[in-house]
Amino acid sequence: GTKAGLGTKESPLDLDTAVAFVAEGQKIIVLDGVYRRERPLEIKKYNNGQAGRLKCLFAAPGARPIIDFSQKSEGVLLAGDYWHIRGLDFTRSAGNTKGFVVGGNHNIIENCQFYENGDSGLQISRIDVTAPAPEWPSYNLILNCTSFANRDPAENNADGFAAKLTVGPGNVFRGCIAYNNIDDGWDLF
């Protein structure tokens, strides 16, 4: 897609533009393929859906899109609230960077895979380092996801899933599998 696309299958938007402009209750549908990136995919703070009208980033029916960070940048930085992300793979973030960081609230990450990242596959913790404890990520659901083969350069820190250091209440991992990560499968420190 391109920035000048119309947001249709015939004239798609690029992923960053779609994420910036999707409205509450709308869906971004990602077709099959490998999407190579050289910068993080940022869903910025205040780019929010609302209860009952989530912003969605979904794989097309029958597709398994791969978002490949080409070992050049951090992966996804989800600082927004009320997003639902389903059916995508997130791979090969740069050394010492996570594949996916959930720093917002009331998000659902469903049926996604996180692998071969340069640190943890998926971590819930604040993105804004100045955020006080009442603003730490809360009430996120990580559902039926898999995280494997994540490895940091020092080979001592990459977890499959982590909710640690700066985490609020109500975060849930349900039906998730972690295996063959260089550090913990699960780190809930």
C-alpha positions, 0 to 999 in steps of 0.5 A, spaced: 500 500 500 501 507 499 500 513 503 495 515 497 491 509 497 484 509 498 484 504 503 480 499 499 483 492 496 484 495 489 488 501 492 490 499 499 494 504 504 500 502 507 500 499 514 503 506 518 498 510 514 492 505 516 494 505 523 494 512 524 487 514 520 483 508 522 477 510 526 473 507 532 470 501 530 473 500 523 478 494 521 485 494 518 485 488 514 492 485 512 493 480 506 497 474 506 505 476 505 511 478 508 511 485 510 519 487 511 520 494 515 526 498 517 522 502 523 517 500 529 510 499 527 507 505 532 500 505 535 501 511 539 498 514 545 491 517 544 490 513 538 484 509 541 478 505 540 473 505 545 469 500 549 465 496 544 468 500 538 475 497 538 480 499 532 482 492 529 488 490 525 486 483 523 489 478 518 485 477 512 480 470 512 485 465 511 491 469 511 497 469 515 501 475 514 508 476 517 511 483 519 518 482 519 522 488 522 528 485 518 533 486 525 533 493 524 528 496 529 524 495 535 517 491 533 510 494 535 509 499 540 502 499 542 501 505 546 494 506 544 488 503 548 482 499 545 485 495 540 484 488 537 490 485 533 489 478 530 492 473 526 499 476 525 506 474 526 511 479 528 518 477 527 526 479 527 526 485 531 533 488 532 538 485 537 535 488 545 529 490 542 522 486 543 518 484 538 511 487 541 510 491 547 503 493 550 503 499 553 496 501 553 490 499 556 484 494 554 487 491 548 486 484 545 492 481 542 489 474 539 492 468 535 498 472 534 505 469 533 512 472 536 518 469 534 526 470 532 526 477 536 532 480 539 529 480 546 522 478 548 517 476 543 511 480 547 512 484 553 507 488 557 510 494 560 510 502 560 512 505 553 513 512 556 518 511 561 515 517 565 508 514 566 506 514 573 504 507 576 496 509 575 498 509 567 501 503 567 498 498 562 492 495 565 486 490 563 490 487 556 488 480 554 493 476 550 489 470 547 491 464 544 498 466 542 505 463 541 512 466 542 518 462 540 525 462 538 526 469 541 534 471 543 537 477 545 545 478 543 547 476 550 543 470 550 540 471 557 534 476 557 529 474 551 522 471 554 517 468 550 512 472 554 513 478 559 509 482 564 514 485 568 517 491 571 511 497 570 505 493 569 498 495 572 492 490 574 488 486 570 492 483 564 491 476 562 494 471 558 490 465 556 491 459 552 498 462 550 504 457 549 511 459 549 517 455 548 525 455 545 526 462 548 533 464 550 531 466 557 524 464 560 518 462 557 514 467 562 517 472 566 512 476 570 517 480 575 
